[in-house]
């Protein structure tokens, strides 16, 4: 019966899939920490692979002094246990997205500001993608061993928990993820996305998502594809290097609109639809200004799709862009303005007509 275990049926094929996507994959069950450490960790409490982080930052910032590199490493790895977990996650996310601001004293005595790039968002292969299986992490309440953790430049950004085929994926949320967030919370300061699966049922969410907000990712490239909620579709659709960077950079939002800090990840239809709109915008001359229609059903996230679209345009496309949002009801106008403001997309003090 050994060949029908969770490891053989689900975890091993998933590891092979990550390897196919270009990740370096390692079984860390017997990892050594401290002296002669396998991955450079001093203790099992360390969740950042500092040697990989330092090497990546040095490679991405070849002209910066070592003082700036070390400052960035310290800023990324510092203790954030006093913060609300989602606030800690947002703080790290901002450092990843915008770089780490550092300053050094020049030879003439002046202070010079320097920004340290942590991830190359434009060229995926300039980053270090590493997948660890059976990676021990220690916390104040004990040690845990998540199934798979995906690292980019030494930072644990992808969390994957797998269950056997006959067990509901919800069990991964109820019995594993909830426990890990209590026992080893510092792992989730860095988390970009969380995947829970039993091989046939797969869901994706964020550090703050309740189970009902973990969603399927049924299509990889286009809305025309047949729905497939398999783990392979989920991994290819969200963890392929370029898609993962795109989701992290352009399809992630934080908001306080729900009464507590909340992290929002685009749903599959939003990711595909917004990228279709971006493609149309890039071909603006050829299509004579017609970008098309992005149709949503009620409650499917129109406001967030607008936010993802404007965020990606401002970040990835050169130009002095302005966005005009037209509504047909005052109540809706107030609502969408508040949604944009709560999500940090509006930087001016007042922009509602």
C-alpha positions as CSV (number, residue, x, y, z in Angstrom):
1,X,0.0,0.0,0.0
2,X,3.0,2.3,0.3
3,X,2.6,3.5,-3.3
4,X,-0.8,5.0,-2.4
5,X,0.5,7.3,0.3
6,X,0.0,11.0,0.3
7,X,3.8,11.4,-0.3
8,X,3.8,9.2,-3.4
9,X,0.5,10.3,-4.9
10,X,0.6,14.0,-4.3
11,X,3.8,15.4,-2.8
12,X,6.4,13.8,-5.1
13,X,4.5,14.7,-8.3
14,X,4.2,18.2,-7.0
15,X,7.9,18.5,-6.3
16,X,8.6,17.2,-9.8
17,X,6.2,19.8,-11.2
18,X,8.1,22.6,-9.4
19,X,11.4,21.2,-10.8
20,X,9.9,21.3,-14.3
21,X,9.0,25.0,-13.7
22,X,12.7,25.7,-13.0
23,X,12.8,25.6,-9.2
24,X,15.7,24.0,-7.3
25,X,14.0,21.3,-5.2
26,X,15.4,19.8,-2.0
27,X,14.1,17.3,0.6
28,X,14.9,19.0,3.9
29,X,13.7,16.4,6.4
30,X,17.3,15.7,7.5
31,X,18.5,19.3,7.2
32,X,21.5,20.2,9.4
33,X,21.4,23.6,11.1
34,X,24.2,25.4,13.0
35,X,27.7,24.3,12.2
36,X,28.0,22.9,8.7
37,X,24.4,23.9,8.0
38,X,22.8,22.5,4.9
39,X,21.0,25.7,4.0
40,X,22.9,28.2,6.2
41,X,20.4,28.3,9.0
42,X,21.7,28.8,12.5
43,X,18.6,27.4,14.2
44,X,15.2,25.9,13.2
45,X,13.6,29.3,14.2
46,X,15.2,30.9,11.1
47,X,12.8,31.0,8.2
48,X,14.9,33.2,5.9
49,X,17.7,31.4,4.1
50,X,20.2,34.3,4.7
51,X,23.0,33.1,2.5
52,X,20.7,32.9,-0.5
53,X,19.1,36.3,0.4
54,X,22.5,38.0,0.7
55,X,23.8,36.4,-2.6
56,X,20.7,37.5,-4.5
57,X,20.8,41.1,-3.2
58,X,24.5,41.4,-4.0
59,X,23.8,40.1,-7.5
60,X,20.9,42.5,-8.1
61,X,22.7,45.5,-6.6
62,X,26.3,45.1,-8.0
63,X,27.2,48.8,-7.3
64,X,26.1,49.1,-3.8
65,X,28.5,48.9,-0.8
66,X,28.4,46.0,1.6
67,X,27.0,48.3,4.3
68,X,23.8,48.8,2.3
69,X,23.5,45.1,1.6
70,X,23.8,44.2,5.2
71,X,21.3,46.9,6.2
72,X,18.8,45.4,3.8
73,X,19.4,41.9,5.1
74,X,18.8,43.1,8.7
75,X,15.7,45.0,7.7
76,X,14.2,42.0,6.0
77,X,15.0,39.5,8.8
78,X,14.2,41.7,11.8
79,X,11.7,40.6,14.5
80,X,8.1,41.7,13.7
81,X,6.3,39.7,16.4
82,X,4.9,42.9,18.0
83,X,2.9,43.6,14.9
84,X,-0.4,42.2,13.8
85,X,0.5,39.3,11.5
86,X,-1.0,40.9,8.4
87,X,0.6,44.3,9.2
88,X,4.0,42.4,9.5
89,X,3.3,40.8,6.1
90,X,2.4,44.1,4.5
91,X,5.6,45.7,5.9
92,X,7.7,42.9,4.3
93,X,5.7,43.1,1.1
94,X,6.4,46.8,0.7
95,X,10.2,46.1,1.1
96,X,10.0,43.4,-1.6
97,X,7.9,45.5,-4.0
98,X,9.7,48.9,-3.6
99,X,13.1,47.9,-2.3
100,X,14.8,48.6,1.0
101,X,15.7,52.2,1.7
102,X,19.2,52.6,3.1
103,X,21.6,55.5,3.6
104,X,25.4,55.7,3.8
105,X,27.8,58.4,4.6
106,X,29.8,59.5,1.6
107,X,33.5,60.5,1.7
108,X,32.5,64.2,1.9
109,X,30.4,63.6,5.0
110,X,27.1,63.8,3.3
111,X,24.3,61.2,3.7
112,X,23.3,59.5,0.5
113,X,20.1,57.5,0.2
114,X,20.2,54.2,-1.7
115,X,17.5,51.7,-2.5
116,X,18.3,48.0,-2.4
117,X,16.4,45.8,-4.8
118,X,15.3,42.5,-3.3
119,X,13.5,40.9,-6.3
120,X,14.0,41.5,-10.0
121,X,10.3,41.9,-11.0
122,X,11.0,42.2,-14.7
123,X,13.3,39.2,-15.4
124,X,12.3,36.1,-13.4
125,X,15.4,34.2,-14.1
126,X,17.5,36.8,-12.3
127,X,16.0,35.5,-9.1
128,X,16.7,32.3,-7.1
129,X,13.7,30.0,-7.0
130,X,14.0,27.2,-4.4
131,X,11.4,24.7,-3.1
132,X,12.0,23.0,0.3
133,X,9.9,19.9,1.3
134,X,9.6,18.8,4.9
135,X,11.2,22.0,6.1
136,X,11.3,22.1,9.9
137,X,10.4,25.5,11.6
138,X,10.5,26.1,15.3
139,X,8.4,28.5,17.3
140,X,7.7,29.3,20.9
141,X,5.0,26.5,21.0
142,X,7.0,23.8,19.3
143,X,8.3,22.7,15.9
144,X,6.3,22.2,12.7
145,X,7.1,20.7,9.3
146,X,5.0,22.2,6.4
147,X,4.9,20.1,3.3
148,X,6.3,22.5,0.8
149,X,7.7,26.0,1.0
150,X,8.7,28.0,-2.0
151,X,11.5,30.5,-1.6
152,X,12.4,33.5,-3.8
153,X,15.9,34.8,-3.1
154,X,15.9,33.0,0.3
155,X,12.5,34.4,1.4
156,X,9.7,31.9,2.2
157,X,6.9,33.3,-0.1
158,X,4.9,30.3,-1.1
159,X,3.3,27.9,1.4
160,X,1.8,24.6,0.2
161,X,0.0,22.1,2.5
162,X,-1.1,18.8,1.0
163,X,-3.6,16.2,2.2
164,X,-4.3,12.7,1.0
165,X,-6.8,12.2,-1.8
166,X,-9.5,10.9,0.5
167,X,-9.2,13.9,2.9
168,X,-10.8,17.3,2.2
169,X,-8.6,20.2,1.4
170,X,-10.4,22.1,4.2
171,X,-8.7,19.8,6.6
172,X,-5.4,21.4,5.5
173,X,-6.9,24.7,6.6
174,X,-8.6,23.5,9.9
175,X,-5.9,21.1,11.1
176,X,-2.6,22.4,9.6
177,X,-2.6,26.0,8.5
178,X,-4.5,27.3,11.5
179,X,-2.1,25.5,13.8
180,X,1.0,26.7,11.9
181,X,-0.1,30.3,12.1
182,X,-0.3,30.0,15.9
183,X,2.9,27.9,16.4
184,X,5.3,29.3,13.8
185,X,3.7,32.7,12.9
186,X,7.0,34.3,11.8
187,X,7.0,32.0,8.7
188,X,3.9,33.9,7.5
189,X,5.4,37.4,7.8
190,X,6.8,36.7,4.3
191,X,4.0,34.7,2.8
192,X,2.8,35.8,-0.6
193,X,0.3,33.1,-1.2
194,X,-0.9,29.9,0.4
195,X,-2.1,26.8,-1.5
196,X,-4.1,24.0,0.2
197,X,-4.9,20.8,-1.8
198,X,-5.7,17.1,-1.7
199,X,-4.6,16.7,-5.3
200,X,-8.1,17.1,-6.9
201,X,-9.4,20.0,-4.8
202,X,-7.1,23.0,-4.6
203,X,-7.6,26.4,-3.1
204,X,-5.5,29.5,-2.8
205,X,-5.6,32.3,-0.3
206,X,-3.5,34.7,1.8
207,X,-2.3,35.0,5.4
208,X,-5.6,36.7,6.4
209,X,-8.1,34.6,4.4
210,X,-10.8,32.6,6.1
211,X,-11.6,29.3,4.5
212,X,-14.5,30.7,2.5
213,X,-12.1,33.1,0.9
214,X,-9.7,30.4,-0.3
215,X,-10.6,30.1,-4.0
216,X,-10.0,27.8,-6.9
217,X,-7.7,28.7,-9.8
218,X,-9.3,26.7,-12.6
219,X,-7.6,28.2,-15.7
220,X,-4.0,28.9,-16.6
221,X,-3.8,31.0,-19.7
222,X,-7.3,32.2,-20.8
223,X,-11.0,32.2,-20.0
224,X,-11.6,29.9,-23.0
225,X,-10.0,27.0,-21.3
226,X,-12.0,24.2,-19.6
227,X,-12.2,24.4,-15.9
228,X,-9.7,22.2,-14.1
229,X,-9.4,22.5,-10.3
230,X,-6.5,20.0,-10.1
231,X,-3.3,20.8,-8.1
232,X,-1.3,20.8,-11.4
233,X,-3.5,23.6,-12.8
234,X,-3.1,25.5,-9.5
235,X,0.7,25.2,-9.5
236,X,1.2,26.0,-13.2
237,X,-1.3,28.9,-13.0
238,X,0.2,30.6,-9.9
239,X,3.7,29.3,-9.2
240,X,5.2,29.4,-12.7
241,X,8.0,32.0,-12.2
242,X,6.6,34.8,-14.3
243,X,3.0,34.3,-13.1
244,X,4.1,34.2,-9.5
245,X,6.0,37.5,-9.8
246,X,3.1,39.1,-11.6
247,X,0.6,38.0,-8.9
248,X,2.9,39.2,-6.1
249,X,3.7,42.5,-7.8
250,X,0.5,43.6,-9.4
251,X,-2.4,41.5,-8.0
252,X,-1.9,41.9,-4.3
253,X,-3.7,44.5,-2.1
254,X,-4.0,45.3,1.6
255,X,-7.0,47.0,3.1
256,X,-8.5,47.9,6.4
257,X,-12.0,48.0,5.0
258,X,-13.2,44.9,6.8
259,X,-12.5,46.0,10.3
260,X,-9.0,44.4,10.6
261,X,-5.9,44.3,8.3
262,X,-6.7,42.1,5.3
263,X,-4.6,40.9,2.4
264,X,-6.4,40.4,-0.9
265,X,-5.2,38.3,-3.8
266,X,-6.7,38.5,-7.2
267,X,-9.1,35.7,-8.2
268,X,-8.4,33.7,-11.4
269,X,-10.9,35.6,-13.5
270,X,-9.5,38.9,-12.3
271,X,-5.9,37.9,-13.1
272,X,-6.8,36.7,-16.6
273,X,-9.1,39.6,-17.3
274,X,-6.8,42.4,-16.1
275,X,-3.9,41.0,-18.1
276,X,-6.2,40.9,-21.2
277,X,-6.9,44.6,-20.6
278,X,-3.2,45.3,-20.2
279,X,-2.5,43.5,-23.4
280,X,-5.2,45.6,-25.2
281,X,-3.7,48.8,-23.7
282,X,-0.3,47.9,-25.0
283,X,-1.8,47.6,-28.5
284,X,-3.7,50.9,-28.2
285,X,-2.6,52.2,-31.6
286,X,-3.7,49.1,-33.4
287,X,-7.1,48.7,-31.8
288,X,-7.9,52.4,-32.2
289,X,-8.4,53.0,-28.4
290,X,-10.9,50.2,-27.9
291,X,-9.7,48.1,-25.0
292,X,-12.8,45.8,-24.9
293,X,-15.3,45.0,-22.1
294,X,-14.4,43.3,-18.9
295,X,-17.7,41.8,-17.7
296,X,-18.4,40.8,-14.1
297,X,-21.3,39.3,-12.3
298,X,-22.6,40.9,-9.2
299,X,-20.2,40.4,-6.3
300,X,-17.3,39.1,-8.4
301,X,-14.9,41.9,-7.5
302,X,-15.3,44.7,-10.1
303,X,-13.7,47.3,-7.8
304,X,-10.7,45.2,-7.1
305,X,-10.2,44.4,-10.8
306,X,-10.1,48.2,-11.4
307,X,-7.6,48.5,-8.7
308,X,-5.4,45.7,-10.0
309,X,-5.6,47.2,-13.5
310,X,-4.6,50.7,-12.5
311,X,-1.9,49.4,-10.2
312,X,-0.3,47.4,-12.9
313,X,-0.5,50.1,-15.5
314,X,1.1,52.6,-13.2
315,X,3.9,50.2,-12.2
316,X,4.7,48.5,-15.6
317,X,3.7,50.9,-18.4
318,X,5.6,54.3,-18.8
319,X,3.4,57.3,-19.1
320,X,1.5,59.9,-17.1
321,X,-1.7,58.0,-16.6
322,X,-5.0,59.2,-15.2
323,X,-7.9,56.9,-14.5
324,X,-11.5,58.1,-14.5
325,X,-14.2,55.9,-12.9
326,X,-17.7,56.6,-14.0
327,X,-20.7,55.3,-11.9
328,X,-24.4,55.7,-12.2
329,X,-25.3,56.0,-8.5
330,X,-24.0,58.3,-5.7
331,X,-24.0,55.4,-3.3
332,X,-21.9,53.3,-5.6
333,X,-19.6,56.3,-6.2
334,X,-19.0,56.7,-2.5
335,X,-18.5,52.9,-2.1
336,X,-15.9,52.6,-4.8
337,X,-14.0,55.7,-3.7
338,X,-13.8,54.2,-0.2
339,X,-12.6,50.9,-1.6
340,X,-9.8,52.5,-3.6
341,X,-8.8,54.7,-0.6
342,X,-8.8,51.8,1.9
343,X,-6.7,49.8,-0.5
344,X,-4.0,52.5,-0.7
345,X,-4.4,53.0,-4.4
346,X,-5.4,56.7,-4.0
347,X,-2.5,58.9,-2.9
348,X,-4.1,62.3,-3.3
349,X,-6.1,63.7,-0.4
350,X,-9.4,63.9,-2.3
351,X,-10.1,62.8,-5.9
352,X,-13.8,62.2,-6.0
353,X,-15.8,64.6,-8.3
